[in-house]
Structures are given as structure tokens and as C-alpha cells.
Amino acid sequence: MTVSADRATVLPPRAGLGLKPEHYDTILDTRPDIGFFEVHAENYMGAGGPPHRYLEAVAALYPLSLHGVGLSIGSARGLDTGHLRRLRDLIDRYRPQSFSEHLAWSTHDTGFLNDLLPLPYTAETLSRVADHVDETQQWLGRKMLLENPSTYVLFSESTIDEVDFLTAIASRTGCGLLLDVNNVMVSAVNHRLDPVAYIDRFPVELVGEIHLAGYDETVDSVGDRLLIDAHGTAVRSDVMELYRHTLSRSGALPTLIEWDNDVPDFATLQVEAVRADTMLNEAALKRRSSQAA
């Protein structure tokens, strides 16, 4: 199956869902009213087989967002050209409306770490990440989005604020940003920061996609509240309220519901999508009303 040549070039400003193998048949049989689907690039880097047959079928029906988790764009060793080549082949095959990656690193020397690790925000790391974003965009021949991380530690050597760091990378490279509202909440609680103040400083005009997810909550070694970016529950109410505030600044933007662990039935995910779509519709209506006034 070949993806239609008249695919739209941007994601719609609606709620999307992660495409999971356990939901392939439900989606193709019922064709639910979902704005778009998102997949992790690394899950589809094999040449063929059932995953590609299903993805081709879904991509013929819905807009597609491709989200990378293994590029290690903050790595000090340089990017893996083999990974870039596989990523380019995947993008050429499906022509997704959006491609995004994390502000993180996951490689060291010849080893790969199965996690998204934070990096200090310094002039040196800013230059390195910007070079890697440039290299990625040149390889792919398209603009990418860079996602704000969830973090659990801060680096004493950091000299640049996270929002300023992301804004500078976008300015230097022309990339867009992916604003993960759950990550904002997780990092803010863990570091005793104000999530609303973070959103108020974020350059929403550069945002091409928003992510929402559920967090787990525990306490650290001294009994303070600690949030974990777990992607295993419905989106928490405080994250949804922060999302509402974000939309008051940005207007309606493509919004993904991430639920990657303890994945529920598709109907449960649809409920989450409806929650987000309701807020998106409210934001769009308010924006039209203010423009008409």
C-alpha cells in the first residue's frame, strides 16, 4: 500500500493518540474520529512485516506524527548516521506531517542506554545540540520539533534557563518545539518551580505539537513529593488545567495523549481524546471571539 500523495502537510489542531498494536484492528474496523496518530520511529525501523502493513493502512486514513526516542540529540559523541539513515527512510516512506525528538541523550561511547537522560544547560551543550538539530534537519530534508524534557536532577554547571535554552536552539536552527505539558508539571514539582510561570515564558509561537500524559506520584528520600513521567494513567487534572492555560496563550494546537504503559482499551483512550478536544474547541472559539471583537 502506498500513502496518498495528497496528504496534508501539518497536523490538525485536534487530539491525537499513540498507535498501539493492540488497537490496530479496532482502528481499521471502526475508523474512529481521532485527529491523528503518533508512532515511535524506532518501532518501525524494520523493513517490513505486520507492523508496517498496519501502519500503512492507518497512515492512508489519518494524519501521522513520527516521534523519535533514540536519536540521542544531546550526546557528546555525535549522531549515529545509521540511525539517521533509517529515520530518513522511514520518513520518506510515510511522509508524516510531524517529526519530533527529545532534548536528551541516551548513548555513551559505543553503548546505548534505554532511557532519556538530561543534560546541563550551558553554552557548550547548546552549541552541540544546535549542531545536531541542524545535522538531523539536513539529513531528513525537513523541519523537526524538539521536546522539553521531564527531569529529576538539576546540574550545578547549568548557566542557561531551560526555556531560554530551547528558544535559542530554535532560533539558531529554525526547528520548532514540542511542548510536553506533563513534562512541565513533573519537572516543576520535582524542582519546586512554578509550572504556570514556565508556560508563560515558553515561546508558544514556535510550538508545532503538544503532549499530554499521566504521571505517577511518590516521595523522595526526604519525604518531598516526587513525580514520575510514567505514561501509564489518564492525564492528571492539574496537567489538564495547565493545558487549558497553555491553550489560552497558544490557541488550538495538535495535542497527543501519551499512554505507553498499562495500555487500556481503545475506548478509554477515546475518552482522553474527547477531554482534550473539548478544551481545544473552547480555545479555538475564544480565539475567534477575541479576533472578532
Backbone as CSV, one residue per row, in Angstrom:
resi,resn,N_x,N_y,N_z,CA_x,CA_y,CA_z,C_x,C_y,C_z
1,MET,0.846,-1.199,0.000,0.000,0.000,0.000,0.880,1.248,0.000
2,THR,0.524,2.252,-0.794,1.275,3.499,-0.862,0.463,4.608,-0.218
3,VAL,1.115,5.420,0.597,0.424,6.527,1.244,0.026,7.551,0.196
4,SER,-1.173,8.083,0.308,-1.698,9.029,-0.668,-0.790,10.232,-0.831
5,ALA,-0.643,10.696,-2.077,0.255,11.811,-2.366,-0.333,13.148,-1.950
6,ASP,-1.641,13.201,-1.653,-2.261,14.482,-1.323,-2.420,14.679,0.179
7,ARG,-1.570,14.022,0.957,-1.627,14.165,2.404,-1.378,15.613,2.809
8,ALA,-2.087,16.057,3.845,-1.862,17.399,4.377,-0.446,17.503,4.921
9,THR,0.069,18.722,4.985,1.456,18.917,5.407,1.588,19.266,6.878
10,VAL,0.490,19.492,7.567,0.548,19.792,9.001,-0.512,18.964,9.721
11,LEU,-0.270,18.723,11.001,-1.263,18.030,11.810,-2.456,18.941,12.068
12,PRO,-3.647,18.396,12.171,-4.808,19.217,12.514,-4.759,19.617,13.986
13,PRO,-5.358,20.747,14.341,-5.359,21.194,15.746,-6.392,20.437,16.570
14,ARG,-6.176,19.134,16.664,-7.095,18.251,17.369,-6.302,17.316,18.269
15,ALA,-7.021,16.482,19.009,-6.374,15.486,19.855,-6.022,14.253,19.037
16,GLY,-4.807,13.737,19.266,-4.357,12.511,18.633,-4.003,11.474,19.678
17,LEU,-3.794,10.241,19.218,-3.465,9.131,20.108,-2.243,8.386,19.597
18,GLY,-1.531,7.765,20.522,-0.449,6.883,20.140,-1.012,5.615,19.519
19,LEU,-0.405,5.172,18.421,-0.867,3.968,17.733,-0.232,2.742,18.378
20,LYS,-1.055,1.876,18.941,-0.583,0.683,19.648,-1.032,-0.580,18.910
21,PRO,-0.175,-1.608,18.851,-0.533,-2.837,18.126,-1.848,-3.456,18.579
22,GLU,-2.157,-3.371,19.875,-3.388,-3.995,20.364,-4.648,-3.288,19.866
23,HIS,-4.467,-2.108,19.251,-5.620,-1.357,18.758,-5.685,-1.305,17.232
24,TYR,-4.736,-1.920,16.534,-4.728,-1.866,15.071,-6.096,-2.225,14.483
25,ASP,-6.602,-3.394,14.843,-7.837,-3.878,14.226,-9.028,-2.998,14.573
26,THR,-9.106,-2.545,15.817,-10.212,-1.669,16.217,-10.221,-0.398,15.384
27,ILE,-9.053,0.187,15.183,-8.960,1.441,14.425,-9.375,1.226,12.975
28,LEU,-8.872,0.172,12.361,-9.173,-0.062,10.952,-10.610,-0.525,10.742
29,ASP,-11.170,-1.217,11.713,-12.554,-1.693,11.582,-13.575,-0.586,11.833
30,THR,-13.274,0.320,12.776,-14.270,1.318,13.185,-13.963,2.727,12.693
31,ARG,-12.715,2.983,12.281,-12.304,4.313,11.797,-12.792,5.426,12.737
32,PRO,-12.318,5.435,13.961,-12.789,6.406,14.958,-12.415,7.837,14.579
33,ASP,-13.163,8.771,15.137,-12.947,10.199,14.874,-11.804,10.706,15.756
34,ILE,-10.582,10.454,15.305,-9.372,10.875,16.005,-8.592,11.810,15.088
35,GLY,-8.015,12.865,15.656,-7.344,13.865,14.832,-6.129,13.343,14.097
36,PHE,-5.319,12.522,14.768,-4.119,11.953,14.153,-3.617,10.826,15.040
37,PHE,-2.672,10.064,14.512,-1.999,9.037,15.299,-0.499,9.307,15.296
38,GLU,0.137,8.921,16.406,1.586,9.093,16.529,2.235,7.747,16.824
39,VAL,3.409,7.519,16.223,4.171,6.297,16.481,5.599,6.669,16.844
40,HIS,6.243,5.790,17.613,7.664,5.929,17.888,8.439,5.395,16.696
41,ALA,9.337,6.207,16.176,10.055,5.851,14.955,10.779,4.520,15.081
42,GLU,11.402,4.291,16.223,12.240,3.107,16.392,11.445,1.802,16.333
43,ASN,10.149,1.864,16.551,9.311,0.664,16.482,9.025,0.225,15.053
44,TYR,9.375,1.077,14.074,9.046,0.779,12.678,10.268,0.876,11.771
45,MET,11.448,0.665,12.319,12.660,0.751,11.510,13.023,-0.562,10.831
46,GLY,12.271,-1.630,11.105,12.436,-2.857,10.340,11.887,-2.684,8.935
47,ALA,12.287,-3.553,8.032,11.943,-3.379,6.620,10.481,-3.665,6.316
48,GLY,9.872,-4.620,7.016,8.508,-4.999,6.658,7.810,-5.729,7.780
49,GLY,6.871,-6.590,7.411,6.137,-7.361,8.400,4.818,-6.716,8.775
50,PRO,4.067,-7.346,9.691,2.748,-6.842,10.092,2.744,-5.400,10.592
51,PRO,3.747,-4.946,11.398,3.676,-3.551,11.852,3.584,-2.557,10.703
52,HIS,4.358,-2.778,9.642,4.297,-1.852,8.512,2.989,-1.989,7.740
53,ARG,2.469,-3.181,7.621,1.188,-3.328,6.914,0.088,-2.544,7.628
54,TYR,0.080,-2.631,8.954,-0.927,-1.888,9.713,-0.668,-0.381,9.657
55,LEU,0.587,0.017,9.789,0.885,1.449,9.768,0.537,2.053,8.411
56,GLU,0.813,1.340,7.331,0.443,1.839,6.007,-1.069,2.039,5.902
57,ALA,-1.819,1.098,6.456,-3.276,1.207,6.404,-3.777,2.384,7.232
58,VAL,-3.223,2.570,8.418,-3.635,3.681,9.278,-3.215,5.015,8.667
59,ALA,-1.988,5.074,8.119,-1.487,6.323,7.546,-2.253,6.736,6.298
60,ALA,-2.914,5.796,5.643,-3.747,6.139,4.497,-5.048,6.802,4.924
61,LEU,-5.405,6.662,6.208,-6.672,7.183,6.713,-6.522,8.407,7.606
62,TYR,-5.380,8.532,8.289,-5.209,9.567,9.309,-3.884,10.300,9.119
63,PRO,-3.824,11.572,9.538,-2.522,12.239,9.645,-1.629,11.480,10.617
64,LEU,-0.317,11.601,10.404,0.645,10.811,11.171,1.734,11.703,11.755
65,SER,2.032,11.476,13.026,3.157,12.127,13.699,4.182,11.057,14.041
66,LEU,5.442,11.332,13.724,6.537,10.400,14.000,7.380,10.977,15.129
67,HIS,7.543,10.196,16.191,8.220,10.677,17.399,9.433,9.799,17.670
68,GLY,10.620,10.392,17.664,11.840,9.641,17.899,12.201,9.580,19.368
69,VAL,12.767,8.448,19.786,13.210,8.286,21.172,14.660,7.813,21.264
70,GLY,15.338,7.631,20.119,16.670,7.046,20.162,17.759,7.819,19.459
71,LEU,17.492,9.046,19.030,18.497,9.797,18.281,19.627,10.297,19.165
72,SER,19.360,10.466,20.463,20.371,10.946,21.418,20.965,12.270,20.960
73,ILE,20.069,13.238,20.779,20.461,14.503,20.173,21.353,15.345,21.080
74,GLY,21.403,15.011,22.385,22.288,15.725,23.294,23.612,15.031,23.531
75,SER,23.864,13.938,22.815,25.074,13.145,23.046,26.337,13.903,22.678
76,ALA,27.393,13.673,23.459,28.684,14.307,23.176,29.449,13.600,22.070
77,ARG,29.038,12.408,21.692,29.824,11.630,20.728,29.420,11.873,19.275
78,GLY,28.368,12.605,19.030,27.887,12.793,17.666,26.740,11.851,17.362
79,LEU,26.017,12.164,16.303,24.847,11.374,15.949,25.236,10.108,15.197
80,ASP,24.421,9.091,15.335,24.606,7.811,14.655,24.050,7.936,13.236
81,THR,24.929,7.924,12.233,24.467,8.110,10.857,23.605,6.942,10.384
82,GLY,23.854,5.753,10.929,22.991,4.629,10.592,21.567,4.859,11.060
83,HIS,21.433,5.399,12.269,20.101,5.712,12.800,19.446,6.805,11.959
84,LEU,20.213,7.822,11.591,19.672,8.890,10.757,19.209,8.353,9.408
85,ARG,19.966,7.437,8.851,19.594,6.859,7.557,18.282,6.073,7.663
86,ARG,18.160,5.282,8.718,16.916,4.531,8.909,15.735,5.469,9.148
87,LEU,15.991,6.540,9.891,14.943,7.523,10.158,14.509,8.211,8.867
88,ARG,15.483,8.578,8.042,15.158,9.218,6.761,14.341,8.275,5.870
89,ASP,14.732,7.010,5.839,13.986,6.042,5.028,12.542,5.923,5.510
90,LEU,12.358,5.930,6.828,11.015,5.817,7.388,10.175,7.042,7.038
91,ILE,10.771,8.211,7.138,10.055,9.446,6.810,9.736,9.505,5.323
92,ASP,10.679,9.091,4.486,10.408,9.069,3.048,9.278,8.094,2.714
93,ARG,9.192,7.027,3.470,8.172,6.004,3.215,6.774,6.480,3.581
94,TYR,6.654,7.185,4.714,5.324,7.537,5.224,4.978,9.019,5.124
95,ARG,5.954,9.861,4.911,5.738,11.307,4.821,4.832,11.822,5.946
96,PRO,5.243,11.636,7.197,4.412,12.100,8.319,4.300,13.618,8.334
97,GLN,3.213,14.100,8.899,3.029,15.550,8.996,3.954,16.181,10.022
98,SER,4.471,15.397,10.956,5.332,15.943,12.007,6.388,14.918,12.384
99,PHE,7.605,15.413,12.651,8.648,14.579,13.249,9.220,15.321,14.446
100,SER,9.375,14.612,15.560,9.887,15.235,16.782,10.878,14.314,17.473
101,GLU,11.706,14.916,18.305,12.674,14.184,19.127,12.816,14.883,20.467
102,HIS,13.514,14.205,21.392,13.665,14.695,22.758,14.967,15.468,22.948
103,LEU,14.915,16.474,23.801,16.126,17.131,24.275,16.707,16.240,25.368
104,ALA,17.562,15.301,24.965,18.083,14.293,25.894,19.260,13.591,25.233
105,TRP,19.918,12.718,26.002,20.951,11.848,25.434,20.741,10.435,25.952
106,SER,21.169,9.458,25.158,20.968,8.054,25.539,22.089,7.155,25.030
107,THR,23.205,7.754,24.594,24.349,6.967,24.130,25.619,7.449,24.817
108,HIS,26.560,6.525,25.002,27.870,6.861,25.554,28.892,5.901,24.958
109,ASP,29.890,6.469,24.290,30.852,5.655,23.544,30.066,4.748,22.592
110,THR,30.222,3.438,22.711,29.500,2.526,21.824,28.252,1.945,22.478
111,GLY,27.927,2.404,23.681,26.792,1.859,24.409,25.534,2.673,24.211
112,PHE,24.385,2.012,24.328,23.088,2.675,24.258,22.351,2.452,25.564
113,LEU,21.839,3.511,26.154,21.120,3.452,27.424,19.631,3.596,27.148
114,ASN,18.857,2.681,27.663,17.426,2.659,27.369,16.674,3.663,28.243
115,ASP,17.051,4.930,28.101,16.398,5.995,28.858,16.696,7.318,28.173
116,LEU,15.952,8.343,28.537,16.163,9.699,28.037,16.764,10.508,29.172
117,LEU,18.063,10.767,29.083,18.803,11.360,30.188,18.989,12.861,29.983
118,PRO,18.987,13.628,31.088,19.085,15.087,30.986,20.510,15.547,30.727
119,LEU,20.652,16.803,30.347,21.970,17.377,30.126,22.018,18.765,30.746
120,PRO,23.209,19.224,31.118,23.324,20.577,31.664,23.071,21.612,30.577
121,TYR,22.525,22.735,30.971,22.235,23.803,30.022,23.359,24.832,30.075
122,THR,24.315,24.659,29.186,25.478,25.538,29.092,25.651,25.976,27.645
123,ALA,26.544,26.929,27.426,26.833,27.364,26.059,27.379,26.212,25.226
124,GLU,28.173,25.349,25.855,28.752,24.213,25.135,27.677,23.224,24.689
125,THR,26.777,22.863,25.607,25.744,21.901,25.221,24.739,22.525,24.261
126,LEU,24.483,23.816,24.395,23.588,24.479,23.454,24.149,24.396,22.039
127,SER,25.440,24.676,21.899,26.080,24.609,20.588,26.031,23.192,20.026
128,ARG,26.274,22.201,20.895,26.268,20.806,20.450,24.878,20.384,19.984
129,VAL,23.863,20.690,20.795,22.503,20.301,20.428,22.074,21.008,19.145
130,ALA,22.399,22.291,19.025,22.044,23.025,17.810,22.702,22.394,16.584
131,ASP,23.967,22.008,16.707,24.653,21.340,15.591,23.948,20.037,15.228
132,HIS,23.521,19.288,16.248,22.860,18.011,15.987,21.466,18.208,15.385
133,VAL,20.761,19.245,15.819,19.467,19.551,15.210,19.665,19.939,13.750
134,ASP,20.660,20.783,13.486,20.969,21.152,12.099,21.279,19.918,11.260
135,GLU,22.128,19.046,11.801,22.505,17.837,11.069,21.286,16.960,10.791
136,THR,20.428,16.810,11.789,19.226,15.994,11.616,18.322,16.575,10.540
137,GLN,18.093,17.873,10.582,17.211,18.506,9.601,17.793,18.420,8.197
138,GLN,19.117,18.502,8.089,19.748,18.361,6.776,19.596,16.935,6.244
139,TRP,19.779,15.954,7.120,19.606,14.566,6.725,18.177,14.300,6.251
140,LEU,17.215,14.805,7.006,15.816,14.492,6.743,15.193,15.392,5.690
141,GLY,15.811,16.545,5.449,15.263,17.479,4.484,13.970,18.116,4.936
142,ARG,13.831,18.270,6.253,12.604,18.848,6.780,12.857,19.402,8.180
143,LYS,11.925,20.231,8.624,11.965,20.804,9.961,11.551,19.764,10.991
144,MET,12.219,19.759,12.133,11.851,18.872,13.228,11.364,19.686,14.419
145,LEU,10.721,19.008,15.360,10.321,19.604,16.630,11.178,19.011,17.736
146,LEU,11.574,19.840,18.695,12.382,19.398,19.834,11.548,19.524,21.105
147,GLU,11.511,18.447,21.892,10.632,18.369,23.067,11.349,18.719,24.363
148,ASN,10.682,19.520,25.190,11.178,19.792,26.543,11.145,18.514,27.379
149,PRO,12.156,18.272,28.206,12.240,17.006,28.946,11.512,17.056,30.289
150,SER,11.277,15.880,30.849,10.959,15.771,32.277,12.267,15.469,32.992
151,THR,12.521,16.138,34.117,13.815,15.980,34.789,13.633,15.732,36.284
152,TYR,14.653,15.098,36.844,14.634,14.701,38.255,15.852,15.217,39.002
153,VAL,16.823,15.746,38.251,18.008,16.367,38.843,18.289,17.663,38.096
154,LEU,18.969,18.577,38.767,19.484,19.794,38.150,21.001,19.760,38.202
155,PHE,21.643,20.413,37.236,23.097,20.420,37.155,23.646,21.740,37.685
156,SER,24.622,21.645,38.578,25.207,22.860,39.145,25.912,23.689,38.082
157,GLU,26.371,23.042,36.995,27.092,23.785,35.959,26.168,24.476,34.960
158,SER,24.862,24.258,35.053,23.942,24.918,34.128,23.992,26.427,34.308
159,THR,24.051,27.127,33.192,24.096,28.593,33.212,22.950,29.214,32.416
160,ILE,22.120,28.371,31.809,21.035,28.847,30.955,19.725,28.224,31.428
161,ASP,18.708,29.029,31.512,17.370,28.547,31.853,16.845,27.641,30.734
162,GLU,16.024,26.642,31.098,15.549,25.675,30.095,14.753,26.330,28.972
163,VAL,13.854,27.237,29.301,13.077,27.901,28.257,13.994,28.695,27.341
164,ASP,14.953,29.411,27.912,15.905,30.161,27.092,16.747,29.224,26.231
165,PHE,17.109,28.068,26.772,17.905,27.082,26.042,17.140,26.587,24.809
166,LEU,15.895,26.195,25.007,15.083,25.712,23.893,14.821,26.811,22.870
167,THR,14.562,28.018,23.351,14.313,29.136,22.446,15.542,29.430,21.601
168,ALA,16.720,29.375,22.216,17.958,29.637,21.485,18.218,28.572,20.426
169,ILE,17.955,27.312,20.743,18.137,26.248,19.752,17.215,26.472,18.557
170,ALA,15.958,26.795,18.835,15.015,27.048,17.747,15.450,28.238,16.905
171,SER,15.967,29.283,17.554,16.422,30.465,16.835,17.617,30.149,15.941
172,ARG,18.546,29.346,16.436,19.758,29.022,15.672,19.489,28.066,14.515
173,THR,18.529,27.167,14.688,18.354,26.076,13.728,17.101,26.176,12.875
174,GLY,16.136,26.983,13.304,14.869,27.035,12.599,13.933,25.892,12.930
175,CYS,14.307,25.063,13.915,13.418,23.961,14.309,12.216,24.513,15.068
176,GLY,11.194,23.696,15.175,10.067,24.025,16.025,10.218,23.348,17.374
177,LEU,9.228,23.519,18.232,9.260,22.923,19.563,8.019,22.071,19.790
178,LEU,8.205,21.023,20.550,7.103,20.203,21.049,6.991,20.492,22.540
179,LEU,5.842,20.989,22.944,5.637,21.343,24.349,4.913,20.206,25.060
180,ASP,5.636,19.496,25.908,5.040,18.428,26.710,4.596,19.027,28.040
181,VAL,3.292,19.204,28.199,2.753,19.870,29.385,2.928,18.995,30.618
182,ASN,2.825,17.685,30.456,3.069,16.799,31.595,4.516,16.909,32.063
183,ASN,5.458,16.996,31.118,6.861,17.169,31.499,7.076,18.459,32.276
184,VAL,6.382,19.516,31.870,6.481,20.783,32.601,6.037,20.586,34.046
185,MET,4.910,19.910,34.242,4.400,19.695,35.594,5.354,18.825,36.407
186,VAL,5.833,17.730,35.815,6.743,16.824,36.518,7.998,17.563,36.965
187,SER,8.640,18.276,36.049,9.877,18.981,36.392,9.632,20.081,37.410
188,ALA,8.521,20.808,37.251,8.235,21.913,38.165,8.032,21.414,39.591
189,VAL,7.265,20.356,39.761,7.044,19.810,41.105,8.346,19.268,41.679
190,ASN,9.101,18.545,40.878,10.340,17.933,41.372,11.380,18.960,41.786
191,HIS,11.374,20.127,41.125,12.387,21.148,41.416,11.813,22.355,42.146
192,ARG,10.562,22.243,42.618,9.910,23.309,43.384,9.841,24.606,42.568
193,LEU,9.404,24.463,41.317,9.256,25.602,40.419,7.774,25.822,40.117
194,ASP,7.472,26.919,39.439,6.093,27.279,39.116,5.786,26.862,37.676
195,PRO,4.933,25.856,37.451,4.663,25.424,36.082,3.958,26.478,35.237
196,VAL,3.114,27.288,35.857,2.429,28.340,35.104,3.428,29.381,34.619
197,ALA,4.382,29.737,35.462,5.412,30.695,35.057,6.232,30.144,33.894
198,TYR,6.502,28.842,33.903,7.226,28.213,32.790,6.427,28.366,31.495
199,ILE,5.150,28.031,31.540,4.309,28.143,30.348,4.226,29.589,29.877
200,ASP,4.140,30.525,30.809,4.011,31.932,30.438,5.253,32.458,29.727
201,ARG,6.401,31.818,29.941,7.638,32.238,29.279,7.923,31.426,28.019
202,PHE,7.208,30.342,27.825,7.509,29.456,26.703,7.082,30.108,25.385
203,PRO,7.907,30.010,24.336,7.574,30.639,23.046,6.527,29.820,22.292
204,VAL,5.270,29.998,22.648,4.214,29.149,22.090,4.081,29.324,20.580
205,GLU,4.582,30.430,20.050,4.510,30.628,18.605,5.398,29.643,17.846
206,LEU,6.312,28.984,18.550,7.201,28.002,17.929,6.702,26.568,18.095
207,VAL,5.604,26.390,18.803,5.129,25.043,19.137,4.330,24.453,17.981
208,GLY,4.740,23.256,17.545,4.025,22.549,16.495,3.149,21.430,17.004
209,GLU,3.359,21.032,18.252,2.581,19.929,18.824,2.694,19.993,20.343
210,ILE,1.652,19.541,21.015,1.620,19.441,22.473,1.468,17.970,22.853
211,HIS,2.107,17.573,23.941,1.911,16.238,24.507,1.279,16.337,25.890
212,LEU,0.374,15.415,26.162,-0.223,15.237,27.485,-0.034,13.788,27.901
213,ALA,0.152,13.553,29.180,0.331,12.188,29.682,-0.012,12.154,31.162
214,GLY,-0.046,10.949,31.703,-0.258,10.777,33.133,1.051,10.543,33.858
215,TYR,1.159,11.079,35.069,2.354,10.858,35.883,2.022,9.956,37.065
216,ASP,3.051,9.328,37.616,2.943,8.625,38.895,3.508,9.526,39.983
217,GLU,3.045,9.346,41.208,3.498,10.187,42.315,4.031,9.330,43.451
218,THR,5.167,9.754,43.999,5.763,9.099,45.151,6.425,10.183,45.998
219,VAL,7.317,9.792,46.903,8.085,10.759,47.684,9.553,10.401,47.569
220,ASP,10.408,11.416,47.699,11.841,11.171,47.622,12.389,10.774,48.995
221,SER,13.710,10.732,49.102,14.349,10.218,50.319,14.104,11.081,51.547
222,VAL,13.707,12.345,51.331,13.435,13.224,52.475,11.937,13.478,52.646
223,GLY,11.128,12.732,51.901,9.686,12.832,52.066,9.001,13.873,51.217
224,ASP,9.734,14.521,50.308,9.122,15.516,49.436,8.422,14.838,48.260
225,ARG,7.418,15.495,47.752,6.649,14.984,46.617,7.555,14.809,45.401
226,LEU,7.416,13.665,44.715,8.219,13.370,43.531,7.306,12.800,42.456
227,LEU,7.319,13.419,41.277,6.509,12.955,40.161,7.380,12.205,39.157
228,ILE,6.814,11.148,38.576,7.495,10.331,37.583,6.698,10.390,36.282
229,ASP,7.373,10.693,35.201,6.736,10.766,33.884,6.496,9.345,33.380
230,ALA,5.382,8.738,33.800,5.195,7.292,33.646,4.390,6.876,32.417
231,HIS,3.517,7.745,31.922,2.706,7.429,30.739,1.876,6.163,30.940
232,GLY,1.363,5.970,32.154,0.620,4.754,32.429,-0.756,4.978,33.018
233,THR,-1.228,6.226,33.001,-2.543,6.557,33.550,-3.200,7.624,32.681
234,ALA,-4.446,7.932,33.002,-5.105,9.078,32.390,-4.357,10.357,32.764
235,VAL,-4.538,11.391,31.954,-3.902,12.676,32.233,-4.463,13.226,33.541
236,ARG,-3.573,13.653,34.436,-3.998,14.154,35.747,-4.702,15.502,35.611
237,SER,-5.562,15.805,36.570,-6.376,17.019,36.492,-5.529,18.283,36.517
238,ASP,-4.427,18.294,37.288,-3.605,19.505,37.322,-2.892,19.723,35.992
239,VAL,-2.547,18.644,35.302,-1.941,18.773,33.974,-2.975,19.292,32.977
240,MET,-4.209,18.834,33.079,-5.253,19.336,32.185,-5.518,20.818,32.414
241,GLU,-5.461,21.263,33.661,-5.645,22.692,33.920,-4.468,23.502,33.391
242,LEU,-3.265,22.958,33.499,-2.101,23.632,32.920,-2.213,23.659,31.398
243,TYR,-2.755,22.605,30.826,-3.007,22.555,29.379,-4.008,23.634,28.977
244,ARG,-5.074,23.791,29.757,-6.052,24.837,29.464,-5.378,26.210,29.463
245,HIS,-4.504,26.435,30.443,-3.785,27.708,30.494,-2.875,27.866,29.277
246,THR,-2.227,26.783,28.886,-1.365,26.827,27.702,-2.162,27.236,26.471
247,LEU,-3.323,26.625,26.281,-4.152,26.939,25.119,-4.649,28.374,25.140
248,SER,-4.798,28.955,26.326,-5.212,30.358,26.403,-4.151,31.272,25.809
249,ARG,-2.903,30.809,25.800,-1.815,31.578,25.184,-1.605,31.190,23.729
250,SER,-1.697,29.909,23.434,-1.280,29.413,22.123,-2.406,29.299,21.113
251,GLY,-3.649,29.185,21.583,-4.708,28.761,20.696,-4.638,27.254,20.498
252,ALA,-5.558,26.724,19.699,-5.639,25.274,19.497,-4.424,24.765,18.728
253,LEU,-3.809,23.704,19.238,-2.644,23.081,18.608,-2.808,21.564,18.633
254,PRO,-2.220,20.854,17.671,-2.264,19.389,17.701,-1.780,18.868,19.049
255,THR,-2.550,17.968,19.641,-2.273,17.521,21.009,-2.336,16.004,21.095
256,LEU,-1.232,15.403,21.503,-1.171,13.948,21.630,-1.434,13.511,23.062
257,ILE,-2.278,12.498,23.223,-2.435,11.814,24.501,-1.457,10.643,24.513
258,GLU,-0.463,10.692,25.400,0.518,9.610,25.508,0.078,8.636,26.608
259,TRP,-0.048,7.371,26.234,-0.366,6.320,27.210,0.377,5.073,26.742
260,ASP,1.608,4.910,27.202,2.514,3.899,26.666,2.673,2.674,27.548
261,ASN,2.301,2.771,28.807,2.418,1.651,29.744,1.045,1.325,30.320
262,ASP,0.826,0.040,30.633,-0.505,-0.389,31.094,-1.580,0.145,30.155
263,VAL,-1.370,-0.084,28.863,-2.251,0.490,27.838,-3.673,-0.048,28.000
264,PRO,-4.664,0.844,28.086,-6.054,0.406,28.273,-6.719,0.060,26.938
265,ASP,-8.006,-0.246,26.989,-8.734,-0.484,25.744,-8.889,0.836,24.992
266,PHE,-9.227,0.724,23.712,-9.257,1.919,22.872,-10.325,2.902,23.323
267,ALA,-11.431,2.406,23.850,-12.500,3.299,24.304,-12.018,4.239,25.400
268,THR,-11.154,3.746,26.280,-10.609,4.593,27.347,-9.739,5.699,26.761
269,LEU,-8.949,5.365,25.753,-8.132,6.386,25.100,-9.004,7.416,24.392
270,GLN,-10.099,6.976,23.810,-11.004,7.916,23.152,-11.580,8.925,24.139
271,VAL,-11.864,8.488,25.349,-12.353,9.407,26.382,-11.322,10.496,26.643
272,GLU,-10.055,10.121,26.716,-8.990,11.100,26.919,-8.909,12.071,25.747
273,ALA,-9.059,11.550,24.534,-9.022,12.418,23.358,-10.177,13.411,23.371
274,VAL,-11.350,12.971,23.790,-12.508,13.866,23.864,-12.263,14.966,24.888
275,ARG,-11.652,14.643,26.016,-11.318,15.670,27.024,-10.458,16.763,26.405
276,ALA,-9.425,16.341,25.680,-8.532,17.324,25.066,-9.237,18.082,23.947
277,ASP,-10.015,17.377,23.114,-10.721,18.053,22.026,-11.694,19.102,22.555
278,THR,-12.320,18.834,23.688,-13.233,19.809,24.282,-12.495,21.098,24.620
279,MET,-11.321,20.967,25.226,-10.527,22.156,25.544,-10.014,22.835,24.278
280,LEU,-9.652,22.054,23.276,-9.197,22.636,22.012,-10.312,23.434,21.347
281,ASN,-11.514,22.906,21.358,-12.647,23.624,20.772,-12.931,24.911,21.533
282,GLU,-12.843,24.858,22.857,-13.046,26.059,23.665,-11.995,27.114,23.334
283,ALA,-10.750,26.687,23.193,-9.670,27.624,22.888,-9.863,28.249,21.512
284,ALA,-10.271,27.439,20.535,-10.496,27.965,19.191,-11.644,28.964,19.178
285,LEU,-12.705,28.664,19.923,-13.851,29.564,19.988,-13.469,30.888,20.641
286,LYS,-12.710,30.824,21.728,-12.276,32.052,22.395,-11.375,32.874,21.484
287,ARG,-10.513,32.202,20.724,-9.622,32.925,19.817,-10.424,33.623,18.720
288,ARG,-11.427,32.946,18.168,-12.259,33.572,17.133,-13.059,34.739,17.699
289,SER,-13.560,34.577,18.924,-14.346,35.647,19.544,-13.497,36.878,19.799
290,SER,-12.268,36.669,20.275,-11.390,37.804,20.557,-10.968,38.505,19.274
291,GLN,-10.800,37.749,18.196,-10.423,38.361,16.924,-11.572,39.146,16.312
292,ALA,-12.801,38.690,16.596,-13.971,39.372,16.042,-14.339,40.621,16.831
293,ALA,-13.881,40.702,18.085,-14.249,41.832,18.950,-13.570,43.120,18.503
